[in-house]
Amino acid sequence: MADHLEASVTLSSVPASVSAARAYVLTTLVEWGLAADTDIADTIRLIVSELTTNAVQHTFGQSPTFTVDIELDRDEHLRIGVTDSHPRFPKRLPAAVQQDNGRGMVIIRWLTAECGGKLRVRPTREGGKTVSIELPWSVPAESVPAAGQQEP
């Protein structure tokens, strides 16, 4: 595979864009070798859902679009970032038992850590922010039959 792969999509900050972003990321990663029916694919789907939902819900209409960037470096590190133009950084909200929202960053941080990755939030030059995760990339090699054995 190449030393560096990149893909990017910019979507409107509307609820329907969450599923579009999730589908775009998974389609891209499958093209790069990830099996769609794995635990890590499910984890990435959830992380992308949380990242993009935050970009839609918490920019209060001040970011008409958001961008999802995907980078794969040397078949070792996968980075997925969501950039919006709202200047406020995400913050952890106290989560009441009955509360239906406010747990997105906690979920992202926990899932990322469980996969051995990192979560970062950085300002952009334009005054917005990028919330990104970096995960170790490991795609299982296709099974190769042992010498002298035939595939079924």
N, C-alpha and C positions, 0 to 999 in steps of 0.2 A: 504494500500500500504506500501511498505518498507520505512524505515527511510531514506535510501539513495540509489539512483539509479545512475548508471554511464554507459555511452556508449562512444565509441571513434572510429574514422576511420582516417586513414592516406591515403592521395591521392596525385597523381602527380600534380605538379604545372602547369597544362595545362587548357585551357578554358573549356574543357568538364567536368572537375572535379567540376566546380561550380554547375551544375545541379545534379551531383552525390551526392555532399555534401548536397544540399537542400533536395533531396529525402531521403537521409539517416536520416537527422534530423527529418523530418516530419514523416517518418515511425516509428522512435523510439518514438517520442512524442505521436503518435496515440496509439502505444502499451502501453504507460504509461497513457492513458486516455484522451488525447486531441482530440476533434472533428476536423476532417480535414477541414470542411467547415465553419470555424468560422473566424471572423475578426482577432483574435489573431494568428491563424494559418497562415493567409495571411501575417500578420506583421512579424512573425518569418521567413517565407519564404523569405521576402524581406531583412530582416536583415542578414540572412545566405548568401544570394546572394551577398550582399555588402561586408560582411566580407571576404568571400572566393574569390571574384573578386579582392579585394585589395591584398590578399595573392598571387594571380597568377600574377597580373599586376605590382605590385610595389616592387617586390623582385628582379627584373631585372636578373632573371636566377640564382641568388645566393642561392635560396632555392628550391631544386629540388622537395620537397614535403611540404605539410602542413597537420596539424592534427586538426580535429574538435572534441572537447570534449563536452559532454553534461552531466550535473549533475542536479539531482533533490533531494533537501534536505527536508525531513519531509513534503512532499506535500505542501511546502510553497515557496521555492525559486528555480527557474530554472536558471541555468548558462550555457551559450553556449560560448565557447572560440575557437578561431582559432589561432594556433601557427605555426609560420614559423621560419626559421633559419636566416633570414636577420636581421641585427642589427638596421637598421634605424626605428625609431618610425614613425607612420603616422603623417602627419602635415596637417593642414588646408591650402588649396591652395586658392588663390583668384579666384573666379568663375566669369569669364566673361560671358556675356549673351549668346554668341555663343558657349561657351565651352561645349564639350560633356562629359567631365569627371572632376574629382576633387571634386565631391560632396559626395562621399561615406561616409566619416566619419560624415559629417553634417547630412546626412540622417539617419545613424545608431544612432547618438546621439539624434536626434529629435524623432525618433520612440521609442527608449528605454525610453526616458523621458515621452512620451505620455502614455506609459504603466506603469509608476510608477517605472521604473527601473534605473539601473546605467550602465555606460560604463567605462571600465577600460583598461589600457594598461600597461603591466608589462614586464620587461625583464625576459628572461629565464636564467638558469644557463649556458646553452650552448652558450649564446651570441645572441640568437634571441629574439623574443617577442611573447607575447600572447595578443590578443585583444579580450576582452570578454564583454558580457552583462549579467546582472543579472536582472531577471524579477520576480515579484510576480507570483506564480503559483496558478491558480484557475480553476479547471475543474468543470463545472456545474454537480451537482448530477443528476443521472437519475431520471426522474419524477416517483414519487411513488404515486399510486392512494390513495385518501383519504379513510379513514375507511368506509367500506360498499359500496364503488364504485368499479365497475369492469372496467378493461381496455377495450377499444373498440376492 
